[in-house]
Amino acid sequence: MSFPTQILPDHHRHCDDLFVAAESAVQRGDWAAAATAFVHFYAQMKAHFDAEEGVLFPAFEAATGMRAGPTQMMRHEHEQMRGLLAQLVDACEAKNGEEYAGAAETLLMLMQQHNMKEENILYPMCDQALGADAERIGAQMDAMLEKGHA
């Protein structure tokens, strides 16, 4: 079975691990490793946002008729995270550890709060609202996340 509540929290942890790897490399001053780790982290974050915004959120909105509710807030937070990711790209390119640390700290706080809301509120709502379609939608998102590994 592939329900959003089964797939996406695991992917949050995967992204967290990649985030830590990039941040650790920056702290060591190993910019080559930081760039490599950050590219993987960024790709997985993009795949995650794409799976939610392109598959899960529209399906939830269609099933519930809620377009101005939790999915709107999650999209807004995704945009905030995209802005912070852009700052991290710039910091990596400039090899600026202080700039990276500041944006990373803000991103970490936002990711933690965002993931908690999704895992404890939105994903269970999605599983319930999607009913029989939850497994199909979960499988579609799983495929998108796997593609992000490439």
C-alpha positions as CSV (number, residue, x, y, z in Angstrom):
1,M,0.0,0.0,0.0
2,S,1.2,3.5,-0.8
3,F,-0.8,6.1,1.0
4,P,0.5,9.7,1.5
5,T,0.9,9.1,5.2
6,Q,3.2,6.2,4.5
7,I,5.3,7.7,1.7
8,L,5.8,11.4,2.5
9,P,7.0,11.3,6.1
10,D,9.7,8.9,5.1
11,H,10.7,11.3,2.3
12,H,10.8,14.2,4.8
13,R,13.4,12.2,6.8
14,H,15.3,11.5,3.6
15,C,15.4,15.2,2.8
16,D,16.4,16.0,6.4
17,D,19.4,13.6,6.1
18,L,20.5,15.2,2.9
19,F,20.1,18.6,4.5
20,V,22.4,17.5,7.4
21,A,25.0,16.2,5.0
22,A,25.2,19.5,3.1
23,E,25.3,21.5,6.3
24,S,28.0,19.3,7.8
25,A,30.2,19.7,4.7
26,V,29.7,23.5,4.8
27,Q,30.7,23.5,8.5
28,R,33.9,21.6,7.6
29,G,34.6,24.0,4.8
30,D,34.5,21.2,2.3
31,W,32.8,23.1,-0.5
32,A,33.1,20.4,-3.1
33,A,31.3,17.9,-0.8
34,A,28.8,20.7,0.2
35,A,27.9,21.4,-3.4
36,T,27.4,17.7,-4.2
37,A,25.3,17.2,-1.0
38,F,23.3,20.3,-1.6
39,V,22.5,19.3,-5.2
40,H,21.0,16.1,-3.9
41,F,19.1,17.8,-1.2
42,Y,17.7,20.5,-3.6
43,A,16.6,17.8,-6.1
44,Q,14.8,15.9,-3.4
45,M,13.1,19.0,-2.1
46,K,12.0,19.9,-5.6
47,A,10.7,16.4,-6.2
48,H,8.8,16.5,-2.9
49,F,7.2,19.9,-3.7
50,D,6.3,18.7,-7.2
51,A,4.7,15.5,-5.9
52,E,2.6,17.4,-3.4
53,E,1.7,20.4,-5.6
54,G,1.2,18.4,-8.8
55,V,-0.6,15.3,-7.4
56,L,-1.6,15.3,-3.8
57,F,-2.9,18.8,-3.3
58,P,-5.0,18.9,-6.5
59,A,-6.5,15.5,-5.6
60,F,-7.3,16.6,-2.1
61,E,-8.8,19.8,-3.3
62,A,-10.9,17.9,-5.9
63,A,-12.1,15.4,-3.2
64,T,-12.9,18.0,-0.6
65,G,-13.7,21.2,-2.5
66,M,-11.2,23.0,-0.1
67,R,-8.9,25.2,-2.1
68,A,-8.3,28.0,0.4
69,G,-7.5,25.7,3.3
70,P,-4.4,23.7,4.3
71,T,-3.1,23.2,0.8
72,Q,-3.0,26.9,0.2
73,M,-0.9,27.3,3.4
74,M,1.4,24.5,2.4
75,R,2.0,26.0,-1.0
76,H,2.8,29.3,0.6
77,E,5.3,27.6,2.9
78,H,6.8,25.8,-0.1
79,E,7.4,29.2,-1.7
80,Q,9.1,30.5,1.4
81,M,11.4,27.4,1.4
82,R,12.1,27.9,-2.3
83,G,13.4,31.4,-1.5
84,L,15.6,30.0,1.2
85,L,16.9,27.3,-1.1
86,A,17.8,30.0,-3.6
87,Q,19.8,31.8,-0.8
88,L,21.6,28.5,-0.1
89,V,22.5,28.1,-3.8
90,D,24.0,31.6,-3.7
91,A,25.9,30.9,-0.5
92,C,27.3,27.6,-1.9
93,E,28.4,29.3,-5.1
94,A,30.0,32.1,-3.1
95,K,31.4,29.6,-0.6
96,N,30.0,31.8,2.2
97,G,29.6,29.7,5.3
98,E,28.0,32.5,7.3
99,E,25.4,33.2,4.7
100,Y,24.7,29.5,4.3
101,A,24.4,29.0,8.1
102,G,21.9,31.8,8.4
103,A,19.6,30.6,5.6
104,A,20.0,27.0,6.7
105,E,18.9,27.8,10.2
106,T,15.8,29.5,9.0
107,L,15.1,26.7,6.5
108,L,15.5,24.1,9.2
109,M,13.0,25.8,11.5
110,L,10.5,26.2,8.6
111,M,10.9,22.6,7.4
112,Q,10.3,21.2,10.9
113,Q,7.2,23.2,11.5
114,H,5.9,22.5,8.0
115,N,6.6,18.8,8.2
116,M,4.8,18.6,11.5
117,K,1.7,20.2,10.1
118,E,1.7,18.0,7.0
119,E,2.3,14.7,8.9
120,N,-0.1,15.4,11.8
121,I,-2.9,17.2,10.0
122,L,-2.8,17.3,6.2
123,Y,-1.6,13.8,5.3
124,P,-4.2,12.1,7.5
125,M,-6.8,14.4,6.0
126,C,-5.7,13.4,2.5
127,D,-5.8,9.7,3.2
128,Q,-9.3,10.0,4.6
129,A,-10.6,12.3,1.8
130,L,-9.0,10.4,-1.0
131,G,-10.4,7.1,0.1
132,A,-9.9,4.4,-2.5
133,D,-7.8,6.8,-4.6
134,A,-5.3,7.2,-1.9
135,E,-3.2,4.2,-2.9
136,R,-3.2,5.2,-6.6
137,I,-2.2,8.7,-5.8
138,G,0.4,7.5,-3.3
139,A,2.0,5.3,-5.9
140,Q,2.1,8.2,-8.4
141,M,3.8,10.4,-5.9
142,D,6.2,7.6,-4.9
143,A,7.2,7.3,-8.6
144,M,7.9,11.0,-8.8
145,L,10.0,10.9,-5.6
146,E,12.0,8.0,-7.0
147,K,12.6,9.9,-10.2
148,G,14.0,12.7,-8.1
149,H,16.7,10.2,-6.9
150,A,18.1,10.0,-10.5
